[in-house]
Amino acid sequence: MARLADIDESLRKPLEGLDCPTFEAPAWVTGPKLNQRRVAIISTAALSTRSDKTFAVGEADYRVIPGNTAGDDLVMSHVSPNFDRTGFQQDLNVVFPIDRLRELADEGVIGSVADYHYSLMGSTDPTLLAPAVERLVPLLKKDAVNTLLLAPV
Amino acid sequence: MCGLGHLFEKQGIATTVVSLIRLHAEKIAPPRCLWVPFALGRPFGPANDAPFQQRVVRAALELLERDDGPVLEDFPDDEPSNSEGETAWSCPVSFARSAEVLTGAAAVRQSLLDEIAAMQPWYEQARQRDGRTTVSCGVEDLESIATVMASMFEDELPASPDADRSLAEAMRPRAEDLKAFMLEAASAQPGNPTSTELNDWFWNETQTGDILQRLRHVCIAQEAADMKTLGFLLVPLARHIAPDVAA
């Protein structure tokens, strides 16, 4: 039910009119077979652990989510009121599918799950997120991550 | 989200993106993208449906086996119908929302406290069921939140309750905590309420929802830009009601 036609007009109009950035000469990174990939989740749901700082309006930084974070320790501070939170409230995998990734690793579909995952806040111009991405890349490489599952909210 | 796909690939890490807005995925054209026809806020499908969620994750990851791109694939299925069921759920706790506008901070505070007390047992049920809660993003207890929230209806706005952030920045997480408490609590009640039913109930039937609607008008009437922004963020666009109707 997230087809644009099904979304209330008050939200649909801004979504349709959103100025989307274009990316010249897009890169295309190849990699090993899926069963040899180490996968991290990057969520734009503004997730953080309880002990970390929550997200503020307009923020373009990231938060670290250790892979062993307990469900009760994961909170969401996204500023937009315009999406359903009840799914995440009942099951974090609705937004942050860490248990599903672990199952796929156990089944041998993917190679492994990263030790650390990260969250930023959507509703932010992606070009403003570029500095955060540049800071994240060395951390991901230290964790031997070669694949990202990018999750919206 | 789609833009991040480009940014990370440019830095040498392969990506696969899940997108909820196909139009944006078409325009931004990330290297690999799976569009899912689910409600905003539920990118991997309904809560507590592991097989369905795993299908979504797997479909997104399998795009990594394509030889060239950009790839924009549609997930073939809608969310299972029970995530937006057709049964009529109604909250067994009636708050008898008054037709009269609550006036004064004391009345607002008492109204919030009454609802918190009525929903507390259900909240505990939900917390036990899920083994977690999303309430309390490091702010304070709900009774204190009710007091701070009520103070927004005094003749003059209060000082920020937090030394390290403005009044607007301090109020938003408190409002989110109230919403999360009420919605988590209601989700534990009999009848397996859907997201739509829960949100209809919150915004149409509770004093807390009504108070947030009126707080929105208080905020947007202020001169300070951050207070106007707060007003914009308190209530979903689809739930905005005019000042003379909010009561």
Boltz contact constraints between the chains, C-beta under 6 A:
constraints:
  - contact:
      token1: [A, 1]
      token2: [B, 39]
      max_distance: 6.0
  - contact:
      token1: [A, 2]
      token2: [B, 20]
      max_distance: 6.0
  - contact:
      token1: [A, 2]
      token2: [B, 37]
      max_distance: 6.0
  - contact:
      token1: [A, 2]
      token2: [B, 38]
      max_distance: 6.0
  - contact:
      token1: [A, 2]
      token2: [B, 39]
      max_distance: 6.0
  - contact:
      token1: [A, 2]
      token2: [B, 40]
      max_distance: 6.0
  - contact:
      token1: [A, 3]
      token2: [B, 37]
      max_distance: 6.0
  - contact:
      token1: [A, 8]
      token2: [B, 238]
      max_distance: 6.0
  - contact:
      token1: [A, 10]
      token2: [B, 237]
      max_distance: 6.0
  - contact:
      token1: [A, 10]
      token2: [B, 238]
      max_distance: 6.0
  - contact:
      token1: [A, 11]
      token2: [B, 237]
      max_distance: 6.0
  - contact:
      token1: [A, 11]
      token2: [B, 238]
      max_distance: 6.0
  - contact:
      token1: [A, 20]
      token2: [B, 24]
      max_distance: 6.0
  - contact:
      token1: [A, 20]
      token2: [B, 27]
      max_distance: 6.0
  - contact:
      token1: [A, 20]
      token2: [B, 28]
      max_distance: 6.0
  - contact:
      token1: [A, 21]
      token2: [B, 3]
      max_distance: 6.0
  - contact:
      token1: [A, 23]
      token2: [B, 6]
      max_distance: 6.0
  - contact:
      token1: [A, 26]
      token2: [B, 6]
      max_distance: 6.0
  - contact:
      token1: [A, 27]
      token2: [B, 9]
      max_distance: 6.0
  - contact:
      token1: [A, 27]
      token2: [B, 10]
      max_distance: 6.0
  - contact:
      token1: [A, 28]
      token2: [B, 31]
      max_distance: 6.0
  - contact:
      token1: [A, 28]
      token2: [B, 69]
      max_distance: 6.0
  - contact:
      token1: [A, 29]
      token2: [B, 9]
      max_distance: 6.0
  - contact:
      token1: [A, 29]
      token2: [B, 12]
      max_distance: 6.0
  - contact:
      token1: [A, 29]
      token2: [B, 14]
      max_distance: 6.0
  - contact:
      token1: [A, 31]
      token2: [B, 14]
      max_distance: 6.0
  - contact:
      token1: [A, 34]
      token2: [B, 64]
      max_distance: 6.0
  - contact:
      token1: [A, 34]
      token2: [B, 65]
      max_distance: 6.0
  - contact:
      token1: [A, 44]
      token2: [B, 1]
      max_distance: 6.0
  - contact:
      token1: [A, 54]
      token2: [B, 137]
      max_distance: 6.0
  - contact:
      token1: [A, 71]
      token2: [B, 132]
      max_distance: 6.0
  - contact:
      token1: [A, 72]
      token2: [B, 132]
      max_distance: 6.0
  - contact:
      token1: [A, 75]
      token2: [B, 134]
      max_distance: 6.0
  - contact:
      token1: [A, 75]
      token2: [B, 137]
      max_distance: 6.0
  - contact:
      token1: [A, 77]
      token2: [B, 137]
      max_distance: 6.0
  - contact:
      token1: [A, 79]
      token2: [B, 233]
      max_distance: 6.0
  - contact:
      token1: [A, 81]
      token2: [B, 233]
      max_distance: 6.0
  - contact:
      token1: [A, 81]
      token2: [B, 236]
      max_distance: 6.0
  - contact:
      token1: [A, 82]
      token2: [B, 236]
      max_distance: 6.0
  - contact:
      token1: [A, 82]
      token2: [B, 237]
      max_distance: 6.0
  - contact:
      token1: [A, 83]
      token2: [B, 40]
      max_distance: 6.0
  - contact:
      token1: [A, 83]
      token2: [B, 41]
      max_distance: 6.0
  - contact:
      token1: [A, 84]
      token2: [B, 39]
      max_distance: 6.0
  - contact:
      token1: [A, 84]
      token2: [B, 41]
      max_distance: 6.0
  - contact:
      token1: [A, 84]
      token2: [B, 42]
      max_distance: 6.0
  - contact:
      token1: [A, 84]
      token2: [B, 195]
      max_distance: 6.0
  - contact:
      token1: [A, 85]
      token2: [B, 41]
      max_distance: 6.0
  - contact:
      token1: [A, 86]
      token2: [B, 183]
      max_distance: 6.0
  - contact:
      token1: [A, 86]
      token2: [B, 195]
      max_distance: 6.0
  - contact:
      token1: [A, 86]
      token2: [B, 198]
      max_distance: 6.0
  - contact:
      token1: [A, 87]
      token2: [B, 42]
      max_distance: 6.0
  - contact:
      token1: [A, 87]
      token2: [B, 47]
      max_distance: 6.0
  - contact:
      token1: [A, 89]
      token2: [B, 134]
      max_distance: 6.0
  - contact:
      token1: [A, 89]
      token2: [B, 184]
      max_distance: 6.0
  - contact:
      token1: [A, 90]
      token2: [B, 47]
      max_distance: 6.0
  - contact:
      token1: [A, 90]
      token2: [B, 130]
      max_distance: 6.0
  - contact:
      token1: [A, 90]
      token2: [B, 187]
      max_distance: 6.0
  - contact:
      token1: [A, 91]
      token2: [B, 47]
      max_distance: 6.0
  - contact:
      token1: [A, 91]
      token2: [B, 48]
      max_distance: 6.0
  - contact:
      token1: [A, 93]
      token2: [B, 53]
      max_distance: 6.0
  - contact:
      token1: [A, 94]
      token2: [B, 42]
      max_distance: 6.0
  - contact:
      token1: [A, 94]
      token2: [B, 44]
      max_distance: 6.0
  - contact:
      token1: [A, 94]
      token2: [B, 47]
      max_distance: 6.0
  - contact:
      token1: [A, 97]
      token2: [B, 44]
      max_distance: 6.0
  - contact:
      token1: [A, 97]
      token2: [B, 53]
      max_distance: 6.0
  - contact:
      token1: [A, 97]
      token2: [B, 57]
      max_distance: 6.0
  - contact:
      token1: [A, 100]
      token2: [B, 53]
      max_distance: 6.0
  - contact:
      token1: [A, 100]
      token2: [B, 54]
      max_distance: 6.0
  - contact:
      token1: [A, 100]
      token2: [B, 57]
      max_distance: 6.0
  - contact:
      token1: [A, 126]
      token2: [B, 3]
      max_distance: 6.0
  - contact:
      token1: [A, 126]
      token2: [B, 4]
      max_distance: 6.0
  - contact:
      token1: [A, 130]
      token2: [B, 7]
      max_distance: 6.0
  - contact:
      token1: [A, 133]
      token2: [B, 7]
      max_distance: 6.0
  - contact:
      token1: [A, 137]
      token2: [B, 11]
      max_distance: 6.0
  - contact:
      token1: [A, 147]
      token2: [B, 14]
      max_distance: 6.0
  - contact:
      token1: [A, 148]
      token2: [B, 8]
      max_distance: 6.0
  - contact:
      token1: [A, 148]
      token2: [B, 13]
      max_distance: 6.0
  - contact:
      token1: [A, 148]
      token2: [B, 15]
      max_distance: 6.0
  - contact:
      token1: [A, 150]
      token2: [B, 1]
      max_distance: 6.0
  - contact:
      token1: [A, 150]
      token2: [B, 4]
      max_distance: 6.0
  - contact:
      token1: [A, 150]
      token2: [B, 5]
      max_distance: 6.0
  - contact:
      token1: [A, 150]
      token2: [B, 15]
      max_distance: 6.0
  - contact:
      token1: [A, 150]
      token2: [B, 17]
      max_distance: 6.0
  - contact:
      token1: [A, 151]
      token2: [B, 18]
      max_distance: 6.0
  - contact:
      token1: [A, 151]
      token2: [B, 43]
      max_distance: 6.0
  - contact:
      token1: [A, 152]
      token2: [B, 1]
      max_distance: 6.0
  - contact:
      token1: [A, 152]
      token2: [B, 20]
      max_distance: 6.0
  - contact:
      token1: [A, 152]
      token2: [B, 43]
      max_distance: 6.0
  - contact:
      token1: [A, 153]
      token2: [B, 41]
      max_distance: 6.0
